[in-house]
Amino acid sequence: MRPLPAAVPDTARIERARVAVTVVFVLNGLAFASWIARVPAARDRLDLTPAGLGLLLLCMAIGSVLALPAAGPLVHRLAPARSVLSAGALAVAGLLVLSAGLTWPSAALAGLGLFLTGAGVGVWDVSMNVEGADVEQRLGRSVMPRLHAGFSLGTVAGALAGAGAAALRVPLAAQLVLTGVLVLAALAVAVRWFLPVPAAAGDAGPRPSGVGEAWRDPRTLLVGLLVLAFAFTEGTANDWLAVALVDGYGVSGAVAAAGFAVFVAAMTVVRLVGGALLDRFGRVPVLRVGAATALAGVLLFVLAPAAPWAAAGAVLWGAGAALGFPVGMSAAADDPRRAAARVSVVSAVGYTAFLAGPPLIGFLAEGAGVLRALLVVPAVLALGALAAGATRPLPVVATADPDRRDDPCRSA
């Protein structure tokens, strides 16, 4: 448990900010899953091979990875509220372009839409994690897993909506337009309750963002490696779990979307209890047990004799992968003075999993099938278990820096 900061704004304002940032995490997951849950429908609409689908999914990852280096300086300049809203607007614009690419079948136009969505989601992700880390530090307890549970709840809602839309034969293009409009409207309201950023005292000029220094920090890079491994584990399920259920077990599109919902539901449950687990046992043991659980889940999913057993594997897969990303974000933000820069670097390293994952699985699936291609996940996950030690909390630091958004005092 971390002690409360010395100078804390009123509790009601912090609680409003916690609710607001939770809503932003939910909206991020909803926007993401509105597309991911119906990847098989997009594949059929665009008539793509597994390799072609992998390249299409790569467009979203490229957008995120190219945008992430700018995320830290952008948050530093605009503050989390404005950067979240700007990035959310870009992500929604991408969904609308994707919708157009599906309405008039064009893989190129759909790829452009996913590129814009990925760029928006990447900056949005960094911005909301910086705000979430600030709220966590001011409250003095672990709340980041619950915030990411909000993301998972959004993906559950999006996956269930996708399953319902598929069952009702609602075109994916129409679903994306409606989701985008609702997400942007809700986002504009939620960010109004973010914590204010105090003006720098005694400094007339802008301070450097510190991104260059963050790229040279060994601990930050190791935390990035951890996030990369868990992001690859989570992202592979996001992109390929529904497709693997359709191709490997012969289920319908609606059942496949429901299978994806099972995966994200398991992640959500673990994230809801993750704060208590982390406060009780510590970051490193919890992450290593999670890696072992996810590994077992992937193996069961791939080697299952029938779809119900694969669903059980999806539960373990989601439960084990649940805490890697949120713990990595908390670890990156341990020093609030450098939070924006380090979170952006960790996100940039982690998002390379989304850059490499879709085409890697797609190309492997061409020769071995989607199910067997998923066996690459355990090898990557082992790296996450090895890098987990880097997430140990930083030692207590004392500083009189007036530009801090909160007191640096933290305990292991």
C-alpha positions, 0 to 999 in steps of 0.5 A: 500500500502506498501512502497518500500524498502530502498535498491532496486535492479534495477526495470528491474531486479525485473520486470523480476523476477516477470514475471519469477515467474508468469511463474513458477506459470503457469507451476505449474497449468498446470502440476497439471491440466493435471492430475486433469481435467481427473480424470474420465478417470483415474477412468475408466481406473483403474476401481475404486470405489468412495472410491478407487478413494479417496484413489488414490487421497490421494497418491498425498496429502500424498506426499505433506504433507510428503515433506512439512516439508523439504521445508523450510530448502530446500529453505533456503539452495538452494534458491528458483530457485534451489529448484523450479527446483529440485522439478519440476523435481520430480513432472514431474518424478511422472507424468511419473510414473503415465503415466506408471500406466495408460498404464499398468493399475496398481492402485499401480503404479499410486499411486506411481506416484501421491505420487512423483508428490505430493512431488514435487508439495509441495516443488515447491509450497513453493519455488515459494511462497517464491520468489513471496513474495520477489518480492511483498515486493520489488515492494511495492504492492500486487501482490501475487493474480496475481501470483496465477492467473498465477497458475489458468491460468495454470489450465485453460490451462490444463483443456482445454487441458484435455477437448480437449484430451478427445474429441479427445480420446487422452489417458491420459497417452500420455497427461501426458508425453507430458505435463511433458516434456514441463513443465520441459523444460520451468521451467529450463528457467524461474528460471534463472531470479529469484532474486539473494540471497545475501551472508550472511554478517559477518557469516561464518556458516549457519543460522538455518532455523527457522522452529521449531520457526514457528511451535510455532508461534500462528499467523502462525498456525492461518494463516495455519488454514485459508489456510487449509479451503480455500485449502479444498474448492479449492481442493475438487473442483479440485478432485471431481467437474468433477466427480460430474458433470458426476455422479450427472448430467449425462454429458460427460467427455468432458463437465465435464472437461469444467465444471472444466475449468469454476471453475478455470476460475472464480478463475483466474478472481478474482485473477487478480483483487484481488490485487486491492481489497486487497489494497483497502479493506484489507485482512480480509474483502475480505477473509470473503466475499470470504468465503460467496461467495464460500459457496453459490456456493457450495450449488448451485452446489449441489442443482441445478436442472440441469447442467447449474445451477451447472455451475453457482454454480461452478462460485461462488465456484471458485470466492469465494475460489480464494484469500484464498491461496495467501493471506495466503502465503502473510501473512505468508511471512510478515516478510521476515527474516522468510518467508521460514520457515513460508510459509513452516509451513502454507503450511504444515497445509494447505496441510492437507486439501488435505490429508483429503479431497479426502478420506473423500469425497470418503467415504461419496460419497459411502453412499450419492453420490458425490454431497451430500458428497460435503456439508461438504465443507461449514462446513470447510469453516466456519473455514476459515472465523473465522481465517481470522483475523490472516492475518492482516499485521504485524506492521512495524519492524526495523532491521539492520539484513544484512541477509534480502533479503529486507527491513522489512518496511511494512504498514497495 
